[in-house]
Amino acid sequence: MKPANIIISVVGAICRVAIIILAVYVIYQGALKCYDYGYRIFTEPAISSGEGRTVTVAITGDMSASDIGHLLENKGLIRDANLFILQYYLSEYREDVKPGIFELSTSMTAEEMMEAMTLAEDDDAADQGDGE
């Protein structure tokens, strides 16, 4: 065998090993990120503890889960709009969140915010029924 062929074979083997190591690293990092995101869907804590800061949020009928998530993130009520979208679609409140103006707090979790957005609508409907 010629020395040039040996060098080419060694370099080729090193490149294959490097590609395999890179692929394993990318898969490992992806798995960690997926696990972290999946864990946070069900355990994401509120932004702040205690009283928190109250923010008024207006939800319209044409807003999607993505729009609501981005609104809540912009208002500082949640950390990650994309995580909220997943939480929304996996929650029991998905069909019950209605348009309206809501008082939400940074001490509430995403699930508590969705619950408040359904309860506030029910309370408003009950209040309007009493006035007639």
Secondary structure, DSSP 8 states (H G I E B T S, - for coil): --HHHHHHHHHHHHHHHHHHHHHHHHHHHHHHHHHHHHHHHHH---SSSTT--EEEEEE-TT--HHHHHHHHHHTTS-S-HHHHHHHHHHSTTTTT--SEEEEEETTS-HHHHHHHHHHHHHHHHHHHHHH-
